[in-house]
Amino acid sequence: MTVPTHYSATQIVLHWAVAALVAAQYIFKDSIAAAWDAFRKGQTLPFDPLVLAHVVGGGLILAFVVWRLVLRLRRGAPPPPENEPTVLKSLAHMAHWAMYLVLAALSVTGLLAWFGGVTAAAQAHNLLKVVLLLLVAVHVLAVPFHLLILKNNVMQRMIRYAN
């Protein structure tokens, strides 16, 4: 397999779509949290479009993560910048795979909690959302670190695509 120099247009769109969906999941989480509390108390759940959006958003995140993984395994990913220390390359690799895993686990635990009423899945979901926030923070903070400290523009790979 030829090693690509940039991510494909599809990989880039999926990256930013997942980022937008994850942001929406956090911003509009109050409705699903209230619905879960009402469900646990045996109360009737009135229709709420934000609850539906959270459930559908979680399903889309799972689908997009699987799609990204398939593309990554088939097409590959651009190599890290040459001036990046080996230990940082390894940490970045682990962080990316951890993010894929946590995103998928969040979706699965959310679906199990919502459709299966599995309390342990809801508890895992709540724990995983904190783990994801930490991974996203590291991911985002890596951009200025690469730009200012390592003097490379690694983010350009996720903005400009190769055919």
C-alpha positions as CSV (number, residue, x, y, z in Angstrom):
1,M,0.0,0.0,0.0
2,T,1.3,3.5,-0.9
3,V,1.5,5.8,2.1
4,P,-0.7,8.8,1.5
5,T,0.7,12.3,2.1
6,H,-2.7,13.7,3.2
7,Y,-6.1,12.4,4.3
8,S,-8.7,11.9,1.6
9,A,-11.7,14.2,1.3
10,T,-13.9,11.5,2.8
11,Q,-11.6,11.1,5.8
12,I,-11.5,14.8,6.4
13,V,-15.3,15.2,6.1
14,L,-15.8,12.3,8.5
15,H,-13.3,13.7,11.0
16,W,-15.1,17.1,11.1
17,A,-18.5,15.5,11.1
18,V,-17.6,13.4,14.1
19,A,-16.1,16.5,15.8
20,A,-19.3,18.5,15.2
21,L,-21.6,15.6,16.4
22,V,-19.5,15.1,19.5
23,A,-19.7,18.9,20.3
24,A,-23.5,18.8,19.8
25,Q,-23.7,15.7,22.1
26,Y,-22.0,17.7,24.9
27,I,-23.8,21.0,24.3
28,F,-27.3,19.5,24.2
29,K,-26.9,16.7,26.7
30,D,-29.3,18.1,29.3
31,S,-32.4,16.8,27.5
32,I,-31.1,13.2,27.4
33,A,-29.9,13.4,31.0
34,A,-33.4,14.6,32.1
35,A,-35.1,11.9,30.0
36,W,-32.8,9.2,31.6
37,D,-33.6,10.4,35.1
38,A,-37.4,10.4,34.3
39,F,-37.0,6.8,32.8
40,R,-35.2,5.6,36.0
41,K,-38.1,7.1,38.1
42,G,-40.7,5.3,35.9
43,Q,-42.1,8.5,34.6
44,T,-43.6,8.9,31.1
45,L,-41.2,10.4,28.6
46,P,-42.7,13.1,26.4
47,F,-41.2,13.5,23.0
48,D,-38.2,15.8,22.9
49,P,-36.4,16.4,19.6
50,L,-33.1,17.0,21.5
51,V,-33.4,13.5,23.0
52,L,-34.0,12.1,19.5
53,A,-31.1,14.1,18.2
54,H,-28.8,12.8,20.9
55,V,-29.7,9.2,20.2
56,V,-29.4,9.6,16.4
57,G,-26.2,11.6,16.8
58,G,-24.7,8.7,18.9
59,G,-25.7,6.2,16.2
60,L,-24.1,8.5,13.5
61,I,-20.9,8.8,15.5
62,L,-20.6,5.0,15.7
63,A,-21.3,4.7,11.9
64,F,-18.8,7.4,11.0
65,V,-16.1,6.0,13.4
66,V,-16.5,2.5,11.8
67,W,-16.4,4.1,8.3
68,R,-13.2,6.1,9.3
69,L,-11.6,2.9,10.6
70,V,-12.3,1.1,7.4
71,L,-10.9,3.9,5.3
72,R,-7.8,4.1,7.6
73,L,-7.2,0.4,7.3
74,R,-7.7,0.3,3.5
75,R,-6.2,3.7,2.5
76,G,-3.8,4.4,5.4
77,A,-3.0,7.6,7.0
78,P,-0.3,10.1,6.4
79,P,2.9,9.5,8.4
80,P,3.6,11.8,11.3
81,P,5.9,14.8,10.7
82,E,9.5,13.8,10.3
83,N,10.7,16.1,13.1
84,E,8.4,14.6,15.7
85,P,10.2,12.6,18.4
86,T,9.6,8.8,18.3
87,V,8.0,8.9,21.7
88,L,5.5,11.5,20.6
89,K,4.7,9.5,17.4
90,S,3.9,6.5,19.6
91,L,1.8,8.6,22.0
92,A,-0.1,10.2,19.1
93,H,-0.8,6.8,17.6
94,M,-2.1,5.4,20.9
95,A,-4.2,8.6,21.5
96,H,-5.8,8.3,18.0
97,W,-6.7,4.6,18.5
98,A,-7.9,5.4,22.1
99,M,-10.2,8.1,20.7
100,Y,-11.7,5.6,18.1
101,L,-12.2,3.1,20.9
102,V,-13.8,5.6,23.3
103,L,-16.0,7.1,20.6
104,A,-17.3,3.6,19.7
105,A,-17.7,2.6,23.3
106,L,-19.6,5.8,24.1
107,S,-22.0,5.0,21.2
108,V,-22.5,1.4,22.2
109,T,-23.0,2.2,25.9
110,G,-25.4,5.0,25.1
111,L,-27.4,2.7,22.9
112,L,-27.5,-0.1,25.5
113,A,-28.6,2.4,28.2
114,W,-31.3,4.0,26.1
115,F,-32.7,1.0,24.3
116,G,-31.9,-1.7,26.8
117,G,-32.3,0.3,30.0
118,V,-28.9,-1.0,31.2
119,T,-27.9,1.1,34.1
120,A,-24.3,-0.2,34.1
121,A,-24.0,1.0,30.4
122,A,-25.3,4.4,31.4
123,Q,-22.7,4.6,34.2
124,A,-19.9,3.5,31.8
125,H,-21.2,6.1,29.3
126,N,-20.9,8.9,31.9
127,L,-17.3,7.8,32.7
128,L,-16.3,7.5,29.0
129,K,-17.6,11.0,28.3
130,V,-15.0,12.4,30.7
131,V,-12.3,10.2,29.1
132,L,-13.3,11.5,25.7
133,L,-13.1,15.1,26.9
134,L,-9.5,14.5,28.1
135,L,-8.6,12.8,24.8
136,V,-10.1,15.7,22.8
137,A,-8.3,18.2,24.9
138,V,-5.0,16.5,24.2
139,H,-5.9,16.2,20.5
140,V,-6.7,19.9,20.2
141,L,-3.7,21.1,22.3
142,A,-1.4,19.1,20.0
143,V,-2.1,21.5,17.2
144,P,-0.5,24.6,18.8
145,F,2.3,22.3,20.2
146,H,3.1,21.1,16.7
147,L,2.9,24.6,15.2
148,L,4.8,26.5,17.9
149,I,7.2,24.0,19.4
150,L,7.8,21.4,16.7
151,K,7.4,24.0,14.0
152,N,5.3,21.9,11.7
153,N,1.7,22.3,10.6
154,V,0.3,18.9,11.3
155,M,-3.3,20.2,11.2
156,Q,-2.9,20.9,7.5
157,R,-3.2,17.2,6.8
158,M,-6.8,17.3,8.1
159,I,-7.7,20.4,6.1
160,R,-6.1,19.8,2.7
161,Y,-6.9,16.5,1.0
162,A,-5.2,14.4,-1.7
163,N,-7.2,12.9,-4.5
